[in-house]
Amino acid sequence: MRPRLLEGRASRPAGGHRGARPDRVPEPGLGSGAIGTGRDGLIVRTCHPEAPPRVEYEISEPGRGLAPLLPRLPQWAGDRLDQMERSREGYDAAPPR
């Protein structure tokens, strides 16, 4: 299944945020990784000044360059799952930084 963003169509998170300012709409479910892609210019976030606020996301031209790589990502992660788990355990067991 291809995400809507990779098909060049705008997407928006489900749910409304009544009473929120359009430029301050919370981004539930997006997480810091997705927000970071916006900062990196891979995703374009468009706020529409409506009530309730509407925010849409679309992939940018540089972001479209990632599309050929995404189908291989699950295999890459699966091949490294044990290694990543060991790294997480070591990181979590280390004294606070």
ZIBEL-V533246 format. One record per backbone hydrogen bond with DSSP energy under -1.0 kcal/mol. NH is the residue of the N-H (numbers start at 1). CO is the residue of the C=O. If there is no record, write none. Layout:
NH,CO / NH,CO
This chain:
8,5 / 9,4 / 11,57 / 20,17 / 24,21 / 30,27 / 34,30 / 35,31 / 36,32 / 37,33 / 38,34 / 39,35 / 40,36 / 41,38 / 42,37 / 43,37 / 44,58 / 46,56 / 48,54 / 50,48 / 54,48 / 56,46 / 57,11 / 58,44 / 60,42 / 64,60 / 66,63 / 67,64 / 69,66 / 70,66 / 72,69 / 73,70 / 76,72 / 77,73 / 78,74 / 79,75 / 84,80 / 85,81 / 86,82 / 87,83 / 88,84 / 89,85 / 90,86 / 91,87 / 92,88 / 93,89 / 94,90
